[in-house]
């Protein structure tokens, strides 16, 4: 099942579980406001929802509805309610499990494409404004970079193994990864990383610190990092410090 679709289904289940767990909060002796004659939870004083069952149903509905706000334009409410009633009543569903999975996957793909398009638009606007900033240079691929500190060491090649410190963020400033926070540099072969890093690091002599701005196509594209911190279609911002070339990658 598509991870986005699975996450949506999981959020609904989690919401219901949170409500149920909250309802299991221990009632202290003598707490007459929260307990009835038999020690069971009493209904709240809500005229429009006079019974405990109505209040529980409404509270769970609020949780589920809140989890659907961001996708409400993509979901048919009547079909959702019909399916819930069928499932709760033990009736015959209108689709098989296989069809339900296929519907989930198609839904996830639509949502991913919609999210990617919105993020691409935001990223393109950000990069257009950033390109006009002092010191920012733009390569033919669309990679943007700015020299913060220029080193005087050698430059890595496409197969070089390098040691770097870096901080990665989204265009809204959200940091998604940082070797500085981990307290140790990252070591990797250039050919194993995203295209924007491959290009950007080959511009840098050892000892340099650059800012790199990657269009989505030079980063993780419309997939993002499924289940991870980078949404589909995101432009990326990196502060990168090239510490060393561990292996130049030259054939012996």
C-alpha positions, 0 to 999 in steps of 0.5 A: 500500500502507498505510504501516504495512503497507509499513513492516512488510514493509520491516522484514523485508527490512532485518533480513535485509539486516543479517544478510547484511551482518554476515556479510560482515565481512572475515575478517582473515588468521590469524583461525582462529576465524572462518575454516575451512581454505579461508578461508570462515566456519566454523560456530560451536560450537553443538551444537544448530545444528552447521552454518553453514547452520543457524546462518545460518538461525536467526540470520535467524529471530531477526531476523525474529521480533524484528521481528514481536513487536509484531504477533504476535497479528495474524499466523498463524505457520503461514501465514507459514512456508508463504508463505516456503517457497513463495517460497523454493522457487519454488512457486505462491503461494496468493494473487495479487500484487493479493490480497497487496497487499489483505491488506497494506492490510487488515492495516495498517488493523487495526493502525492502528485498534488503535494508535489505540485504545490511544493514545486511551485513554492520551491520555484518561487523561493529559488527565483527570489534567491537567485537575485541575492548577492553572491548567489550563482546559478549553474546550467542545471539550476543549482544555486550556490554561494561561497561562504569560505573558499578553501585551497585544497583539491576538488573531489571528482565524481567517484571521490569519497569525501568527509563533510559537515552539513545542515539540510533544511526545507525552504521554510527553514525546517531542518531535516538533517544535520551532521553538526547535530550528530557531532560527527561528519558524514562520509560518502562517495559522491556518486551515491548522493543526489545530483545537486550534491554531486555537482555542488561538491565538485565545485568546492576545494577542500576546506570550503564552506558553501550554501547550496540550493537544490531544485526538486529535480536535483534533490529527491524529486516528486517522491521526496523521502517516503515516510521521511522528512522531505515532502514530494517536490521539495526544493532543498537548502544545504550548508556544506563544509568539505572537510577532506577527500578520503579517497579520490576514487581514481582507478589503480 
